[in-house]
Amino acid sequence: MPRRNRRPPAVRLAPGQWLQWQINYRFVGTRGGPWSYRLDTFNISYSLASPEVFLGTPPTRSVDERGFLR
């Protein structure tokens, strides 16, 4: 969960650019157990880059697949 009707289109990056992709989930335990939530954030670079690249400048492109979680 949540239901996602369609995936976003592919993203092309040029050398030196980077992408931030976020997606969230809700999981239900077995037999109606407690819910748990998860948010994944992927930072992807098209170059050799140090981790500081992701901390200093905003992403060149972003994909937001976060959905409404009840």
C-alpha positions as a LaTeX table, in Angstrom:
\begin{tabular}{lrrr}
\hline
Residue & $x$ (\AA) & $y$ (\AA) & $z$ (\AA) \\
\hline
Met1 & 0.00 & 0.00 & 0.00 \\
Pro2 & $-0.75$ & 2.65 & $-1.19$ \\
Arg3 & $-2.16$ & 1.73 & $-4.59$ \\
Arg4 & $-0.07$ & 3.10 & $-7.43$ \\
Asn5 & $-1.89$ & 3.12 & $-10.73$ \\
Arg6 & 1.07 & 4.06 & $-12.88$ \\
Arg7 & 4.83 & 4.34 & $-12.54$ \\
Pro8 & 6.50 & 7.62 & $-13.52$ \\
Pro9 & 8.45 & 7.73 & $-16.78$ \\
Ala10 & 12.14 & 6.89 & $-16.92$ \\
Val11 & 14.63 & 9.62 & $-16.02$ \\
Arg12 & 17.78 & 10.25 & $-18.02$ \\
Leu13 & 20.74 & 11.88 & $-16.34$ \\
Ala14 & 23.69 & 13.59 & $-17.97$ \\
Pro15 & 27.18 & 13.18 & $-16.49$ \\
Gly16 & 27.46 & 15.16 & $-13.25$ \\
Gln17 & 23.70 & 15.17 & $-12.55$ \\
Trp18 & 21.94 & 13.39 & $-9.73$ \\
Leu19 & 18.44 & 12.19 & $-8.94$ \\
Gln20 & 16.52 & 11.84 & $-5.67$ \\
Trp21 & 13.69 & 9.28 & $-5.70$ \\
Gln22 & 11.27 & 8.88 & $-2.79$ \\
Ile23 & 8.65 & 6.19 & $-2.29$ \\
Asn24 & 6.66 & 5.16 & 0.78 \\
Tyr25 & 4.87 & 2.01 & 1.89 \\
Arg26 & 2.46 & 0.75 & 4.51 \\
Phe27 & 2.63 & $-2.86$ & 5.61 \\
Val28 & $-0.05$ & $-4.74$ & 7.53 \\
Gly29 & 0.99 & $-7.48$ & 9.89 \\
Thr30 & $-0.25$ & $-11.02$ & 9.50 \\
Arg31 & $-3.85$ & $-11.64$ & 10.54 \\
Gly32 & $-4.63$ & $-7.95$ & 10.87 \\
Gly33 & $-1.64$ & $-7.16$ & 13.06 \\
Pro34 & $-0.17$ & $-3.69$ & 13.55 \\
Trp35 & 0.71 & $-1.46$ & 10.61 \\
Ser36 & 4.25 & $-0.39$ & 9.89 \\
Tyr37 & 5.42 & 2.39 & 7.61 \\
Arg38 & 8.50 & 2.89 & 5.50 \\
Leu39 & 9.96 & 5.75 & 3.45 \\
Asp40 & 12.80 & 4.98 & 1.05 \\
Thr41 & 14.95 & 7.75 & $-0.42$ \\
Phe42 & 17.40 & 6.87 & $-3.17$ \\
Asn43 & 20.11 & 9.32 & $-4.24$ \\
Ile44 & 21.57 & 8.32 & $-7.60$ \\
Ser45 & 24.47 & 10.05 & $-9.33$ \\
Tyr46 & 25.71 & 9.70 & $-12.88$ \\
Ser47 & 29.39 & 10.24 & $-12.10$ \\
Leu48 & 31.99 & 9.42 & $-9.53$ \\
Ala49 & 30.84 & 11.48 & $-6.59$ \\
Ser50 & 31.54 & 11.80 & $-2.91$ \\
Pro51 & 28.60 & 11.68 & $-0.46$ \\
Glu52 & 28.88 & 15.45 & 0.00 \\
Val53 & 27.36 & 15.91 & $-3.48$ \\
Phe54 & 24.01 & 14.81 & $-2.05$ \\
Leu55 & 24.25 & 17.19 & 0.91 \\
Gly56 & 25.30 & 20.44 & $-0.74$ \\
Thr57 & 23.19 & 21.03 & $-3.83$ \\
Pro58 & 19.57 & 20.24 & $-4.65$ \\
Pro59 & 18.99 & 17.29 & $-6.97$ \\
Thr60 & 19.01 & 17.88 & $-10.71$ \\
Arg61 & 15.88 & 15.72 & $-11.02$ \\
Ser62 & 13.48 & 14.23 & $-8.50$ \\
Val63 & 10.84 & 11.51 & $-8.57$ \\
Asp64 & 8.20 & 11.61 & $-5.85$ \\
Glu65 & 6.16 & 8.42 & $-5.60$ \\
Arg66 & 5.00 & 9.05 & $-2.05$ \\
Gly67 & 1.35 & 8.19 & $-1.64$ \\
Phe68 & $-1.29$ & 8.99 & 0.95 \\
Leu69 & $-1.02$ & 6.51 & 3.80 \\
Arg70 & $-4.05$ & 6.04 & 6.02 \\
\hline
\end{tabular}
